[in-house]
């Protein structure tokens, strides 16, 4: 089918597809430059070439050179540098799944589009097999550090808030407790990995667990060190808990391709449930032991 057989509406759709393809061609091209292994680099470059070929197909119908979406390029490269290439690519490919309904409407209008859809469907499968990021190997260590820090420290801070009702004391006590717990968790992770059958490094697993724990500690304790009201600080800490759980589970659901809602709800319920019980325990301790700081 020639350009003259297409309606203005069809041409407008093809121009949108064309812009996406050239943008993703450049994204994959830049991601290939970030790859350290030759095998990964070759496959990402192949996908980049596929996207350029798709762009050329659409160009043959629109008759136009279309500029890439510079923000999209910057955004996905930024995500790759911060969260890793796996997260960036899978998030982008998830967006492609949403666009495929629009692609399918042009099957029969643009003969090549069915092949393009098949290419797009194959990209994610290829990428899942090719990408071998170190941080994903240690995801279990990260999960352990985050889960324990959120549950243990949220409960500790909640209990101390009612027991002491002094934001600076709660903050300092929480910080000391959190750092000590992080070191303990890192040591436990090292020993469990060393005696287990995992192929990951015990030292790196301990580092991932410890650092994750400490990062969570800082986020949760910071309101107590900066604010002048312990209950306001606790409220902001609980908000930080919700945000951290949301962000982590969103990341995990993308890279591991698991349902987001169930994991988020479960983790949030556990953390907030422990916090509520600790609030009650702190109140009981303050009333019955006569603590007055």
ABEGO torsion letter per residue (X at the ends): XBAAABBAAAAAAAAAAAAAAAAAAAAAAAAAAABABAAAAAAAAAAAAAAAAAAAAAAAAAGBBBBBBAAAAAAAAAAAAAAEAAAAAAAAAAAAAAAAAAAAAABGABAAAAAAAAAAAAAAAAAAAABBBAAAAAAAAAAAAAAAAAAAAAAAAAAAAAAAGBAAAAAAAAAAAAAAAAAAAAAAAAAAAAABABABBAAAAAAAAAAAAAAAAAAAAAAAAABABAAAAAAAAAAAAAAAAAAAAAAAAAAAGBBAAAAAAAAAAAAAAAAAAAAAAAAAAAAAAGBBX
